[in-house]
């Protein structure tokens, strides 16, 4: 168990210090800043994926409606 907690303690002291400084600057708790970063990460990844699916669907519909012909003889 000590093998797991040593790296965890190291990253909490060094890595989360950024969140701690932001929290001190804003006057809120560091836990709120950390959870906000986590939720923001999940929301933006989900938003990007949803945007990707919407654009793929839109391009598919556009391709079905507007077929581009390469020459006049393709009629």
RAKA-V529657 format. One line per field, one symbol per residue. ss: DSSP state (2 for helix, 1 for strand, 0 for the rest). phi: phi as a letter, one per 40 degrees, with the letter a starting at -180 (. if undefined). burial: # if it has 9 or more other C-alpha atoms within 8 Angstrom, else .. A space follows every 10 residues. Layout:
# RAKA-V529657
ss = ???
phi = ???
burial = ???
This chain:
# RAKA-V529657
ss = 0222222222 2222002222 2222220002 2222222222 2222222222 2222222222 2222200000 02220
phi = .ccccccccc cccccccccc ccccccgbcc cccccccccc cccccccccc cccccccccc cccccbcccc acccc
burial = .........# ##...##.## .###....## ..##...... .......... .......... .......... .....
